[in-house]
Amino acid sequence: MRVNPLRRLAMGRRRRFLGRLNETHYCALALLLSLLLSTSAFLLPSSALWILVALNGGLVVHGLLLKKKISGLLRIAAVQLVTTMGLYYLFHGESQLLEGAVVVLRVLLAMLPGWWLSSTQPPERLGEVLSWGLPHQWAFVVAASLSLLPFMSRELKEIYQIQCMRGARITPKALRNPKNWPEFIYCVLLPLLIQLLKLSKQMAISAKLRHFGNAAKGTHWPSTRDSE
């Protein structure tokens, strides 16, 4: 029995719409879970942090199975651990080093859900979900900011490697000396900030040329990354 081409086209559109709807609902649940876990990292007592460690461990495994990189986040956590423990030792001695380690753990547990969310959810779906409760202009800004996290990680790595090649005193051994920290800010963080400002300007011009914000309700196109 032959199927009417118009009916087949309508069925195909319906399947795509339902697939997009399921993807959007999954993204909404992922966003809610990430907010809940990140908030709990600061509200739960220390004795209950093992629950968050187990839950975030599942998120890390899921992200790694999808071949997402977590090395950048781990480097940030390592730097924060060294800095926090050093400050705790400097001001409080050895008596409160355990408390400093708990503080670092809480911050890491607050950051992991955001890494998982930005790594597993496409920004266009995040923008659609956020537009349920925010003006679509603000939803676009938040989704675009989350999508910049992988870009920031790559740019930070490239700038750091280039500055090390030109002889900047920003190697891990050199950064043990606090006198070299201003050089790290000047050679790495400031160029990264300039790159982000340039990219933000380009995104703003692109949105303006596409008449973004003129319509009362934004359009959220389905992702085509998997089909490319």
C-alpha positions in Angstrom: 0.0 0.0 0.0 1.5 3.3 -1.1 1.6 6.2 1.4 0.5 9.6 0.3 3.6 11.8 0.0 1.9 14.7 1.9 1.0 12.3 4.7 4.5 10.9 4.8 5.9 14.5 4.9 3.5 15.3 7.8 4.5 12.2 9.7 8.1 13.1 9.3 7.5 16.6 10.6 5.6 15.2 13.5 8.4 12.8 14.4 11.0 15.6 14.3 8.7 17.8 16.4 8.3 15.1 19.1 12.0 14.4 19.1 12.8 18.0 19.6 10.1 18.2 22.3 11.7 15.2 24.2 15.1 16.8 23.8 13.9 20.1 25.2 12.2 18.4 28.2 15.4 16.4 28.8 17.4 19.6 28.8 15.0 21.2 31.3 15.5 18.2 33.6 19.2 18.4 33.2 19.2 22.2 34.0 17.0 21.6 37.1 19.3 18.8 38.3 22.4 20.9 37.8 20.9 23.8 39.8 19.9 21.5 42.6 23.3 19.8 42.8 25.2 23.1 42.7 23.1 24.7 45.3 23.3 21.6 47.6 27.1 21.8 47.5 26.9 24.9 49.7 23.8 24.0 51.8 24.4 20.4 52.8 26.4 19.7 56.0 29.9 18.3 55.6 28.8 14.8 56.8 26.4 14.5 53.8 28.8 15.6 51.1 29.5 12.0 50.2 26.0 11.9 48.6 26.9 14.8 46.3 30.3 13.1 45.5 28.5 10.0 44.4 26.0 11.9 42.3 28.6 14.1 40.7 30.7 11.0 40.0 27.9 9.7 37.9 27.8 13.0 36.0 31.5 12.8 35.4 31.2 9.2 34.1 28.4 10.2 31.8 30.3 13.1 30.4 33.5 11.0 29.9 31.4 8.3 28.1 30.3 11.1 25.7 34.0 11.9 25.2 33.8 15.3 26.9 37.1 16.8 28.3 37.3 17.5 32.0 41.0 18.3 32.1 40.5 22.0 32.2 38.1 21.8 35.2 40.6 19.6 37.0 43.4 22.0 36.5 41.3 24.8 37.9 40.5 22.6 40.9 44.2 21.8 41.4 45.1 25.5 41.3 42.3 26.3 43.7 43.4 23.5 46.1 47.0 24.7 46.2 45.9 28.4 46.7 43.2 27.7 49.3 45.3 25.3 51.3 48.3 27.7 51.2 46.1 30.5 52.5 44.6 28.4 55.3 48.1 27.3 56.3 49.3 30.8 56.3 46.5 32.3 58.4 45.4 29.3 60.6 48.3 26.9 60.6 47.8 23.1 60.3 44.8 23.0 62.6 42.3 24.0 59.9 43.7 22.4 56.8 40.9 19.9 56.7 38.4 22.7 56.7 40.2 24.3 53.8 40.0 21.0 51.9 36.2 20.8 52.5 35.8 24.3 51.1 37.7 23.3 48.0 35.5 20.2 47.7 32.4 22.2 48.0 33.5 24.6 45.2 34.4 21.7 42.9 31.0 20.0 43.6 29.3 23.3 42.7 31.3 23.5 39.4 30.9 19.9 38.2 27.1 20.1 37.4 27.7 23.2 35.3 30.5 21.4 33.4 28.2 18.4 32.7 25.3 20.7 31.7 27.4 22.7 29.2 29.1 19.6 27.9 26.0 17.5 27.2 23.3 20.0 26.3 23.3 22.1 23.1 23.1 25.9 23.8 20.1 26.3 21.5 18.1 23.9 23.7 19.3 25.7 26.9 18.2 29.0 25.4 14.8 27.5 24.7 14.4 26.2 28.2 15.6 29.4 29.8 13.2 31.4 27.7 10.3 29.7 29.6 11.0 31.9 32.6 13.3 34.7 31.2 13.0 37.2 28.3 14.4 35.5 25.3 17.2 38.1 25.1 18.4 37.1 28.6 18.0 33.5 27.7 20.2 34.0 24.7 22.9 35.7 26.8 23.0 32.9 29.4 23.0 30.1 26.8 25.7 31.8 24.8 27.8 32.3 28.0 27.6 28.6 28.8 28.5 27.7 25.2 31.7 29.8 25.6 33.1 27.6 28.4 34.8 25.1 26.0 36.1 28.0 23.9 37.6 29.6 27.0 39.3 26.4 28.0 40.9 26.0 24.5 42.0 29.7 24.4 43.4 29.6 27.9 45.5 26.5 27.0 46.8 28.0 23.7 47.7 31.4 25.3 49.4 29.7 28.2 51.5 27.5 25.9 52.5 30.5 23.7 53.5 32.6 26.7 55.6 29.7 28.1 57.4 29.4 24.7 58.3 33.1 24.8 59.8 32.7 28.2 57.1 33.9 30.6 57.6 32.8 34.2 54.2 31.1 34.5 55.2 27.4 34.6 53.9 25.4 37.5 57.3 25.6 39.2 57.5 29.3 38.7 54.0 30.0 40.0 55.0 28.6 43.4 56.5 32.0 43.9 53.8 34.6 44.5 56.0 37.2 42.8 55.2 35.6 39.5 51.4 35.7 39.9 51.1 39.2 38.4 53.0 38.0 35.3 50.4 35.2 34.9 47.6 37.7 35.1 49.3 40.0 32.6 50.4 37.3 30.1 47.4 34.9 30.3 44.3 36.2 31.9 44.3 39.7 30.2 44.8 38.2 26.7 42.0 35.8 27.4 39.7 38.6 28.6 40.5 40.6 25.3 39.7 37.5 23.2 36.3 37.1 25.0 35.5 40.8 24.6 36.2 40.5 20.8 34.1 37.4 20.6 31.3 39.0 22.5 31.4 42.0 20.1 31.2 39.6 17.1 28.3 37.8 18.6 26.5 41.0 19.3 27.0 42.2 15.7 25.9 38.9 14.3 22.7 39.0 16.4 22.0 42.5 15.4 22.4 41.7 11.7 19.9 38.9 12.1 17.4 41.3 13.7 17.6 39.5 17.0 15.2 41.0 19.6 12.8 42.5 17.1 10.2 39.7 17.4 8.1 39.3 20.5 9.0 35.6 20.7 12.3 34.1 19.7 12.6 31.1 17.3 14.6 28.0 18.5 15.9 25.9 15.7 16.6 22.2 16.2 20.2 21.2 16.5 21.9 19.9 13.3 25.2 18.9 14.9 24.5 15.2 15.0 23.4 15.2 11.4 26.5 16.9 10.0 
